[in-house]
Amino acid sequence: MPLCSTRCGKNAVLKRPKTGDALCKECFFEAFENEVHFTITRAELFKPNSTVAIAASGGKDSTVLAYVMKLLNEKYDYKLKLFLLSIDEGITGYRDDSLDTVKQNRDDYEMPLQILSYKDLYGWTMDEIVSEIGRKNNCTFCGVFRRQALDRGANLLKVDYLATGHNADDIAETVLMNILRGDLARLNRCTSIITDSGDGIPRVKPLKYTYEKEIVMYAYFRKLVYFSTECVFAPNAYRGHARVLLKDLEKN
Ligand SMILES: Nc1ncnc2c1ncn2[C@@H]1O[C@H](COP(=O)(O)OP(=O)(O)OP(=O)(O)O)[C@@H](O)[C@H]1O
């Protein structure tokens, strides 16, 4: 690897997918965090002295989001009170394990954690729903339930904002899915950085401009604890086709 392109004098350890710059670890952290800070301030995502629930699945995106939000809140004195909010869909071998990761994040980042389950909210776990309806369309049901469960959790916590870990790759997939489905209404709103959930608690996406590859690199170099197994019911999801198509186009 060459020297870090910021001329800090250290050896580069990675080539940034976003810019092609060869960077050392410290300069990568700074670039990554500054870009999220820029996204937050330019879009005026949060008013000072407000409360934010970070939707935490235990995956890489929401783990990085929680870590970076805590770091930026302290560094730039956003004056935010941060919570973690997790939804337990009741998927054996997936969510039970990833919730352990969220609990670890709760302890590491010293943020209060609220967990809500589909079983308590709706009387059904996803395992039970799948055994009734089969594996077709189950991600669509789950997505609708999760969005509502996150709203209920945000209301319960009485927070001002709900922040999710959606990244630039997620949004590109969503755009493509909405084009393929011809869903113009969703296409119109799916790239917004702030969306209103309908009952007044805005949803925000601080990682909207962050590439998935860089999130993985950041989590790796920061040694963050996250859960990386795919949902056991996800392989049939429509989103998977958009993801594969985008990855192929990118490779070409
Ligand atoms: N069970 C859940 N509880 C709380 N928030 C969730 C949950 N599942 C998803 N989210 C939120 O929605 C975002 C996008 O969901 P997605 O399905 O891409 O998550 P994931 O791949 O399971 O994990 P991550 O995006 O954190 O890597 C997550 O980053 C997180 O903020």
The ligand as a Gaussian input file, in Angstrom:
#p B3LYP/6-31G(d) Opt

LIG

0 1
 N      -35.442000      -5.727000      14.028000
 C      -35.115000      -4.450000      13.899000
 N      -35.169000      -3.651000      14.981000
 C      -34.847000      -2.337000      14.879000
 N      -34.470000      -1.749000      13.736000
 C      -34.398000      -2.497000      12.630000
 C      -34.699000      -3.886000      12.654000
 N      -34.520000      -4.368000      11.403000
 C      -34.128000      -3.336000      10.644000
 N      -34.040000      -2.203000      11.374000
 C      -33.651000      -0.853000      10.921000
 O      -33.864000      -0.734000       9.535000
 C      -32.600000      -0.522000       8.874000
 C      -32.561000      -1.222000       7.530000
 O      -32.964000      -2.569000       7.671000
 P      -32.181000      -3.809000       7.056000
 O      -33.152000      -4.876000       6.850000
 O      -31.311000      -3.359000       5.922000
 O      -31.272000      -4.158000       8.329000
 P      -30.230000      -5.335000       8.593000
 O      -29.539000      -5.697000       7.316000
 O      -30.898000      -6.373000       9.398000
 O      -29.204000      -4.646000       9.584000
 P      -28.332000      -3.375000       9.368000
 O      -29.030000      -2.528000       8.306000
 O      -28.279000      -2.732000      10.695000
 O      -27.006000      -3.851000       8.895000
 C      -31.553000      -1.004000       9.856000
 O      -30.308000      -0.372000       9.626000
 C      -32.152000      -0.615000      11.181000
 O      -31.967000       0.772000      11.452000

